[in-house]
Amino acid sequence: MPELPEVEVVRRGLERWVAGRTVAEVEVLHPRAVRRHPAGGEDFAARLKGQRFEVARRRGKYLWLPLAETGTSVLGHLGMSGQLLVQPEDAPDEKHLRIRVRFDDSAGTELRFVDQRTFGGLSLHDQTPDGLPDVIAHIARDPLDPEFDDGAFQSALRLRRTTIKRALLDQSLISGVGNIYADEALWRSKLHYDRPTATLTRPRSAELLGHVRDVMNAALDAGGTSFDSLYVNVNGESGYFDRSLDAYGREDEPCRRCGTPMRRRAWMNRSSYFCPRCQRPPRSTV
C-alpha cells in the first residue's frame, strides 16, 4: 500500500502535468474503478466534463484533485496497485487501464487510472470548509504538514492506551505513516513496536517524530519505495528508497547499527521488522 512519500511523489507529478487543465471527456472502462461514486460511471464522467483541475492536494495517504469553483474534488484511492499516469494520447492502452481523462488543450497528454487488482478508484465528493473531501474530514494532519501540532500529538500519544506502532498507524492521530515507515522510524529511534505509548517521555516522543519526518523526507528524495512494478509516479517510474531501508524486509540480515540479525514478527496481519538488541521488547512481549 503506498504511504505518504509515494503519494506525495504522485501529487507533485499531478501538480506539474494536470493542474489548470480542463476536462474534455472521461471514459470509465471498469465499473469497480468508480464504485465509491454511488451514482455510477456515467454520472462521474458527465460531472467531470468541462471542469478545470486545480492543484492536487494530499493529506497523509489521501490524494485529491479539486475542481475549480465547484466545491467538489476527485478523490484518488490508489489501493494496492492503483497508478495515476500522465501518458501521450497515442500511447498504447495499459492492460489494466480503468479510467481515461482527456483534456481540451493541445498538450498531447491524458490522465489514466491503471489498477491491476481493482482495489483503488476515483470518486467525486463535496469539500469541507477546509478544502478536504468530506469522506476524509476525520483524517489527522500528517507530520510533513506545516500545521501539524507536535505538542498535541505528544500529549495524545501519552494518553492512548495502546502500543507505539499501533499509534503511528492510527490515521486519526497522525496520518500518512504506514507499516514500512513505522518500522524504519522505530529502528532509528531504538524503540520496540510493542512498547506502550504511556511509557514514552516527551523527549522520546519528540525524537520519534523527528525520525518519522527524516525517513519520509529521505524517501521523498529517492522517489518513494518500490518493491514491485505496481508503485510508479505519473511518468511510470519507480522509486528506489527500498535500497536504503534499514529495517523493513531485512529479516536475518545484520542490523546496520550493531550487526545482530534482524527479526520479523507477525503483527496485525502484517509484519514488523526490528533488531532484538537495539530495540529491546517490553517484558510482556519477550
C-alpha positions in Angstrom: 0.0 0.0 0.0 1.5 3.4 -1.0 2.4 5.5 2.0 2.8 9.3 2.4 6.1 9.6 0.4 4.8 7.6 -2.6 1.5 9.5 -2.7 3.3 12.9 -2.4 5.5 11.9 -5.4 2.4 11.3 -7.4 0.8 14.5 -6.2 3.8 16.5 -7.3 3.6 14.9 -10.7 -0.1 15.8 -11.0 0.7 19.4 -9.9 3.1 19.7 -12.8 1.2 17.9 -15.5 -2.5 18.2 -14.7 -3.2 21.4 -12.7 -5.0 24.1 -14.6 -6.2 21.7 -17.4 -9.9 21.4 -18.4 -11.5 18.0 -18.9 -12.8 17.3 -22.4 -14.0 13.7 -21.9 -13.9 10.9 -19.4 -14.1 7.2 -20.2 -14.8 4.8 -17.4 -13.6 1.4 -18.6 -14.3 -0.7 -15.5 -17.2 -0.2 -13.0 -15.1 -1.1 -10.0 -12.9 1.9 -10.6 -15.8 4.2 -9.6 -17.6 2.0 -7.1 -17.0 4.7 -4.4 -19.0 7.1 -6.6 -22.6 5.8 -5.9 -24.2 7.4 -8.9 -22.0 5.3 -11.3 -19.6 5.8 -14.1 -21.8 7.8 -16.5 -22.6 10.3 -13.8 -18.9 10.5 -12.8 -17.9 11.2 -16.4 -20.7 13.7 -17.0 -19.9 15.7 -13.9 -16.2 16.0 -14.7 -16.7 17.1 -18.3 -15.8 20.8 -18.7 -14.3 21.1 -15.2 -10.9 22.5 -14.6 -8.5 20.8 -12.2 -6.8 22.9 -9.5 -3.5 21.9 -7.9 -3.6 18.4 -6.5 -3.7 18.1 -2.7 -2.8 15.5 -0.2 -3.4 14.6 3.4 -1.5 11.6 4.7 -2.0 8.8 2.2 -5.1 10.5 0.6 -4.8 12.4 -2.7 -7.4 14.6 -4.4 -7.8 17.0 -7.3 -10.1 19.9 -6.5 -12.4 21.1 -9.3 -12.3 24.9 -9.8 -15.3 26.9 -8.5 -17.4 23.8 -7.7 -16.7 22.9 -4.1 -16.0 19.4 -5.1 -13.0 17.2 -5.6 -11.9 14.0 -7.3 -10.5 11.7 -4.6 -8.0 9.1 -5.7 -7.8 5.8 -4.0 -4.6 4.1 -5.1 -5.3 0.9 -3.1 -2.7 -1.8 -3.6 -1.9 -1.3 -7.2 -3.5 1.9 -8.5 -1.5 4.2 -10.7 -2.3 7.7 -11.9 -0.3 8.1 -15.1 0.1 11.1 -17.5 0.6 9.5 -20.9 0.8 10.6 -24.5 -2.6 10.4 -26.1 -1.3 8.0 -28.7 0.4 5.7 -26.3 -1.0 2.1 -26.3 -3.5 1.4 -23.6 -2.2 -0.3 -20.5 -3.6 -3.8 -19.9 -5.3 -2.7 -16.7 -6.5 0.8 -17.8 -9.7 1.6 -15.8 -10.3 5.3 -16.4 -9.1 7.8 -19.1 -9.4 11.6 -18.8 -8.8 13.6 -21.9 -8.2 17.4 -21.9 -9.4 20.2 -24.2 -5.9 21.5 -24.9 -3.0 20.8 -27.3 -0.6 19.4 -24.7 -0.9 15.9 -26.2 -1.2 14.0 -22.9 -4.1 12.5 -21.0 -4.5 11.2 -17.4 -5.0 7.5 -16.9 -6.0 5.5 -13.9 -4.5 2.0 -14.1 -5.2 -0.6 -11.5 -4.3 -4.3 -11.8 -6.1 -5.5 -8.7 -9.0 -3.1 -8.9 -8.9 -2.2 -5.2 -8.5 1.5 -5.9 -10.6 4.0 -7.8 -11.7 7.6 -8.3 -14.8 9.3 -6.8 -16.3 12.7 -6.6 -17.0 14.3 -3.2 -18.1 17.6 -1.7 -15.4 19.5 0.1 -15.4 20.7 3.7 -14.7 24.4 4.5 -11.1 23.3 4.9 -11.0 22.0 1.3 -10.9 18.3 2.2 -13.2 15.8 0.5 -15.9 15.2 3.1 -15.2 11.5 3.4 -11.7 12.1 4.8 -12.5 15.0 7.1 -11.7 12.8 10.1 -8.1 12.2 8.9 -5.4 13.8 11.1 -2.7 16.1 9.6 0.5 14.3 8.6 4.0 15.0 10.1 5.1 16.9 6.9 2.1 19.3 7.1 3.3 22.7 8.3 0.3 22.9 10.6 0.9 19.6 12.3 0.8 20.2 16.1 3.8 18.4 17.6 2.7 19.2 21.2 -0.8 18.0 20.7 0.5 14.8 19.1 2.9 14.1 22.0 0.1 14.7 24.6 -2.3 12.4 22.7 0.3 9.7 22.4 0.8 9.6 26.2 -2.9 9.4 26.8 -3.5 6.5 24.4 -3.8 3.0 26.0 -2.0 1.3 23.1 1.4 0.5 21.8 3.7 2.7 19.7 3.4 1.1 16.3 -0.4 0.9 16.6 -0.4 4.6 17.4 1.8 5.5 14.4 -0.7 3.7 12.1 -3.7 5.4 13.7 -4.8 7.8 11.0 -7.0 9.8 13.4 -3.8 10.6 15.5 -1.2 11.0 12.7 -1.8 10.4 9.1 0.5 9.1 6.3 2.6 6.6 8.3 2.3 3.0 7.2 3.9 -0.2 8.0 7.2 0.4 6.2 8.0 3.8 7.5 6.8 3.0 11.0 9.3 0.2 11.2 12.0 2.5 9.8 11.3 5.3 12.3 11.2 2.8 15.2 14.5 1.3 14.2 16.1 4.7 14.1 14.6 5.6 17.5 15.6 2.2 19.0 12.1 1.6 20.1 10.3 -1.8 20.0 7.0 -1.8 18.1 5.1 -3.1 21.2 6.3 -0.5 23.7 3.3 1.1 25.4 2.8 4.7 24.4 2.2 5.7 28.1 5.9 4.9 28.8 7.2 7.5 26.3 8.6 10.7 27.7 8.0 13.9 25.8 11.7 14.0 24.6 11.4 10.4 23.4 8.2 11.1 21.5 9.7 14.2 20.0 12.8 12.2 18.9 10.5 9.5 17.3 8.5 12.2 15.5 11.8 13.6 14.2 12.8 10.2 12.8 9.4 9.8 11.2 9.9 13.1 9.3 13.5 12.2 8.5 12.7 8.8 6.9 9.8 10.2 5.0 11.9 13.1 3.6 14.6 10.7 2.6 12.0 8.5 0.9 10.7 11.6 -1.0 14.2 12.4 -2.2 14.5 8.9 -3.6 11.1 9.0 -5.3 9.4 6.6 -2.8 9.7 2.9 -2.1 9.0 0.3 -4.8 9.1 -3.4 -4.1 7.5 -4.3 -7.4 6.3 -2.5 -10.6 3.0 -1.5 -9.2 4.0 1.7 -7.5 5.2 4.3 -10.0 5.0 8.1 -10.3 2.9 9.8 -13.0 5.6 9.1 -15.6 5.7 5.4 -14.9 9.0 5.5 -13.0 9.6 3.5 -9.8 11.1 4.9 -6.6 14.3 3.4 -5.2 14.2 4.1 -1.4 13.9 0.4 -0.9 17.6 0.2 -1.4 18.1 2.4 1.7 15.7 0.6 4.1 17.3 -0.2 7.5 14.6 -2.4 9.0 11.7 -3.3 6.7 12.2 -6.5 4.7 15.7 -7.3 6.2 14.9 -10.4 8.2 18.1 -12.3 9.1 20.3 -9.6 7.7 22.7 -7.9 10.1 21.5 -4.8 11.8 23.3 -1.8 10.3 23.9 -0.4 13.8 25.1 -3.4 15.8 25.3 -6.4 13.5 22.7 -8.5 15.2 20.4 -10.5 12.8 17.2 -8.6 12.2 13.9 -10.3 13.1 10.4 -10.4 11.6 7.3 -10.9 13.7 3.7 -11.3 12.5 1.8 -8.2 13.6 -1.9 -7.3 12.8 -1.9 -9.3 9.6 1.3 -7.6 8.6 5.0 -8.0 9.6 7.2 -6.0 11.9 10.9 -5.9 11.4 13.2 -5.0 14.3 16.6 -5.5 15.8 16.3 -7.6 19.0 19.3 -5.9 20.5 18.8 -2.3 19.6 15.0 -2.4 20.0 14.5 -4.3 23.3 11.0 -5.6 23.6 9.0 -4.8 26.8 8.9 -7.6 29.3 5.4 -8.7 28.4 6.4 -9.4 24.8 9.6 -11.3 25.3 
